[in-house]
Amino acid sequence: MSELILATSSINGIGLFANRNFKEGYVIGIIDGPFTDDPTEYAIEPRPGLYIETSPPFKFANHSCAANIEILGLRVVVSCCPIKSGDELFFDYGTFIFDNWSMQCRCGQPACRGIINAR
């Protein structure tokens, strides 16, 4: 049984979901994908000017202002709070993009920032 599954997201398209419970700080996985000089919408920028083109499953993790997963270092994905089986997994996109970038947020959280900007 995989710890992660893809399913329809309540926020946008396909989302990434937990297929088991995770404790806070649990290493959920490693982001796979090549370094690139020509990033697409699925790339992360863990350091200024360093882009990694994410591969499934993490390329399907949507944004939320109340993220429940985060990236440590360049590629390690950990839970930043307890997560229940069936919960959608969310990054805060603003925490790993440095480039001149912004997007309209649709997370619907009480503390939603409305516009997500690069750090």
N, C-alpha and C positions, 0 to 999 in steps of 0.2 A: 504494500500500500504506500503510495506516495504521500509525503507530508503536505504537498501543495497540489491544488487543482485549479483549473481554469473554468470559469462560468460567467454568465451574464452579470455585469456590474450594475449596481443601482446608480452609479455616477456616470460611467461612460464605457460603452462597448463591452469588451471582454475584460474581466478582472481576475486577479490572483487571490485565491482563498486558502485558508488553513484547512487541512484535512485531519487535524488533531489539535489538542491544546498545546500552547507554548507558554512557558514561564518567561517573565521578563529577563532579558539578557541571553536568551537561547539563540545559538547560532543556527539560523534557518537555512542558510546556504551561501554559496559563493557566486557572484555575478560573473557569468561567462561572456566572452565576446572579445573581439580584437580592439587594440588601440587604433584610433583613426584621426586623420587630419580633416576629414569631411563628415562631421557628425550629422545624423538624422534626428528626427524627433524622439527616437528611442535611446539616444546617447546620454550618458551621464558625464559630468565633469568634476571628478573628485578633487582635482587640483587645478588651479588656473591654467588653461591651455592644454590640459591633458584629458582627452575624450576617450571613453570606452563605449563601444557600440554594444548595447545589452542584447543578450539572446534570451529566448524563453527559459525559464518561466518569468524572470523578473522584469522583462520588457512589458509585461501585462499588468504590473502593479500600478494602480492609479494614484493620483495625488489626493491628499486630504490635509487640511490645516490641523487635524488631530491625528497625525501619523501614528501608526503602531509598529512600523519597522523603520530601521535606519541603516546607513552604510557606515561601517567602521573601516578605516584605512581606505584602500582602493576598491575592494570588492566584497568584503564580508558583510552579509546582511544579518542583522540581529533584531529580535523583538525588543521594543522599547517600553513595553507594558505587557501584562498578561493578555493572551489572545486565546479565544475559544474556537474550537472546531466549528467551521462554517462561517467564521468572520472573514470579511474581505481584508486583504492586506494593503496598506497604504504607506507610501513614502510622502514626505514633505519635499516636493520638487525644489523648493527654494533653498534647501540645505545642500544640494550638490550641483548647482549650476552657478557659474561665475560670469558667464558671457552676458552680453547685453540682451536680456531675454525677459519676457513677462507673459503671463497668460491669465485669462479670466477663470476664477475658481468657481466650481460648481459643487463643492463638497457638502454644503448645507449644514456644516457644524456651527454651533452657537458662536464660536470664536473665529469664524471664517474671515480671512483677510481680504476677500473680494478679488484682489489682484495679487498674483504670485510673481514676485520679482527675483532676479538673481541676487545672491548675497552681496 
